[in-house]
């Protein structure tokens, strides 16, 4: 498990899981929300998104979380493990 893709429902805990897996596996986690949003909530144009993601997946190991359909094919093709997160358990309310 060296190239992990985390996808799933919004608010399901993908980024939290990515951070925990990063520590456990000693693999850098990349959060697409942080990489693809520019200041003032401007979305990175799709051609630039593809460049960013292609550069990420060329690395030997990574954990990438995010649901950006425009680059999903790139990430799926490069991943050796795909985790689909549908909910996050809360320890207390």
LUMKOL-267238 format. One record per residue: x negated, y, z of N, C-alpha, C in turn; residue in three letters. Coordinates in steps of 0.1 Angstrom, whole numbers, padded with zeros to 4 digits, always signed. Example, Ala and Ser with C-alpha at 12.3 -4.5 7.8 and 13.67 -1.06 7.14 Angstrom:
2
-0132-0057+0078-0123-0045+0078-0132-0033+0078ALA;-0128-0022+0071-0137-0011+0071-0129+0000+0079SER;
REM end
This chain:
93
-0009-0012+0000+0000+0000+0000-0009+0012+0000UNK;-0012+0018-0012-0020+0029-0013-0013+0041-0020UNK;-0003+0038-0027+0004+0049-0034+0019+0047-0031UNK;+0024+0055-0022+0037+0054-0016+0046+0065-0020UNK;+0058+0062-0026+0068+0072-0030+0079+0071-0020UNK;+0083+0082-0014+0095+0083-0005+0105+0091-0012UNK;+0117+0085-0014+0128+0092-0021+0140+0089-0012UNK;+0151+0097-0014+0163+0094-0008+0171+0106-0005UNK;+0181+0105+0003+0191+0115+0007+0184+0127+0013UNK;+0189+0139+0011+0185+0151+0017+0187+0150+0032UNK;+0177+0153+0040+0179+0153+0055+0177+0139+0061UNK;+0173+0129+0053+0172+0116+0057+0159+0113+0065UNK;+0150+0122+0065+0138+0120+0073+0126+0116+0064UNK;+0126+0119+0051+0115+0115+0042+0102+0122+0047UNK;+0102+0135+0050+0090+0142+0053+0085+0137+0067UNK;+0094+0134+0076+0090+0129+0089+0083+0115+0087UNK;+0089+0107+0079+0084+0094+0077+0070+0095+0070UNK;+0069+0104+0060+0057+0106+0053+0045+0110+0063UNK;+0048+0119+0072+0038+0123+0082+0034+0111+0090UNK;+0044+0103+0095+0040+0091+0103+0033+0081+0096UNK;+0037+0078+0083+0029+0068+0075+0015+0073+0072UNK;+0014+0086+0070+0001+0092+0067-0009+0089+0078UNK;-0004+0091+0091-0013+0089+0102-0016+0074+0104UNK;-0006+0065+0102-0008+0051+0103-0017+0045+0093UNK;-0015+0050+0080-0023+0044+0069-0035+0052+0065UNK;-0037+0063+0072-0048+0072+0069-0049+0076+0054UNK;-0037+0080+0049-0035+0084+0035-0028+0098+0035UNK;-0033+0107+0027-0028+0120+0027-0013+0120+0022UNK;-0005+0127+0029+0009+0129+0025+0011+0142+0018UNK;+0019+0142+0007+0022+0154-0001+0037+0156-0001UNK;+0042+0167+0002+0056+0170+0003+0060+0179-0009UNK;+0068+0174-0018+0071+0181-0030+0079+0194-0027UNK;+0086+0195-0016+0093+0207-0013+0083+0218-0010UNK;+0072+0215-0004+0061+0225-0001+0053+0229-0014UNK;+0052+0219-0023+0044+0221-0035+0051+0228-0046UNK;+0064+0226-0047+0072+0231-0059+0080+0243-0057UNK;+0081+0248-0044+0088+0260-0042+0078+0272-0040UNK;+0080+0282-0047+0071+0294-0047+0078+0304-0037UNK;+0070+0315-0034+0076+0325-0025+0090+0330-0030UNK;+0098+0335-0021+0111+0340-0023+0120+0329-0029UNK;+0118+0317-0026+0126+0305-0030+0127+0304-0045UNK;+0116+0307-0052+0116+0305-0067+0110+0291-0070UNK;+0118+0283-0078+0114+0270-0081+0103+0270-0092UNK;+0093+0262-0091+0083+0260-0101+0090+0255-0114UNK;+0086+0261-0125+0092+0256-0138+0088+0241-0140UNK;+0097+0234-0147+0096+0220-0149+0082+0216-0155UNK;+0078+0223-0165+0065+0219-0171+0053+0220-0161UNK;+0054+0230-0152+0044+0231-0142+0045+0220-0131UNK;+0058+0216-0128+0060+0206-0119+0053+0193-0124UNK;+0055+0190-0136+0049+0178-0142+0033+0178-0141UNK;+0027+0190-0143+0013+0191-0141+0009+0188-0127UNK;+0016+0194-0117+0013+0192-0103+0014+0178-0100UNK;+0025+0171-0103+0027+0157-0100+0017+0148-0107UNK;+0014+0151-0119+0004+0142-0126-0010+0143-0119UNK;-0013+0155-0114-0026+0157-0107-0025+0149-0094UNK;-0014+0149-0087-0013+0141-0075-0014+0126-0077UNK;-0007+0121-0087-0007+0106-0089-0020+0101-0094UNK;-0029+0109-0099-0042+0105-0104-0051+0101-0092UNK;-0048+0106-0080-0056+0103-0069-0055+0088-0065UNK;-0066+0083-0058-0066+0068-0055-0055+0064-0045UNK;-0052+0073-0036-0041+0070-0026-0033+0082-0023UNK;-0021+0080-0020-0012+0092-0016+0001+0087-0011UNK;+0008+0095-0004+0022+0094+0000+0029+0106-0005UNK;+0039+0105-0013+0046+0116-0019+0061+0115-0015UNK;+0066+0126-0008+0080+0126-0005+0087+0137-0013UNK;+0099+0134-0018+0107+0144-0025+0116+0137-0036UNK;+0126+0145-0040+0137+0140-0048+0137+0147-0062UNK;+0127+0151-0067+0127+0159-0079+0128+0150-0091UNK;+0140+0150-0098+0143+0140-0109+0134+0143-0121UNK;+0130+0155-0123+0122+0159-0134+0108+0152-0135UNK;+0104+0147-0123+0091+0141-0123+0092+0127-0117UNK;+0104+0122-0115+0105+0109-0108+0099+0098-0116UNK;+0100+0098-0129+0094+0088-0138+0079+0087-0136UNK;+0073+0098-0135+0058+0099-0133+0054+0092-0120UNK;+0062+0095-0109+0059+0090-0096+0062+0075-0095UNK;+0073+0071-0100+0077+0057-0100+0066+0048-0107UNK;+0062+0053-0119+0052+0045-0127+0039+0044-0119UNK;+0035+0054-0111+0022+0053-0105+0023+0047-0091UNK;+0034+0046-0085+0035+0041-0071+0034+0025-0071UNK;+0028+0021-0060+0027+0007-0057+0038+0003-0047UNK;+0044+0013-0040+0054+0011-0030+0064+0022-0031UNK;+0077+0019-0031+0087+0029-0031+0097+0026-0019UNK;+0099+0037-0011+0108+0036+0000+0119+0045-0002UNK;+0131+0040-0001+0143+0048-0003+0149+0050+0011UNK;+0149+0062+0015+0154+0066+0029+0169+0071+0027UNK;+0178+0065+0035+0192+0069+0034+0197+0076+0047UNK;+0190+0074+0058+0194+0081+0070+0183+0081+0080UNK;+0184+0090+0090+0174+0091+0100+0181+0089+0113UNK;+0175+0080+0121+0181+0077+0134+0177+0088+0144UNK;+0186+0093+0152+0183+0102+0162+0183+0095+0175UNK;+0172+0098+0183+0170+0092+0196+0180+0096+0206UNK;+0185+0109+0205+0195+0114+0214+0202+0126+0207UNK;+0214+0129+0211+0222+0140+0206+0221+0152+0214UNK;
REM end
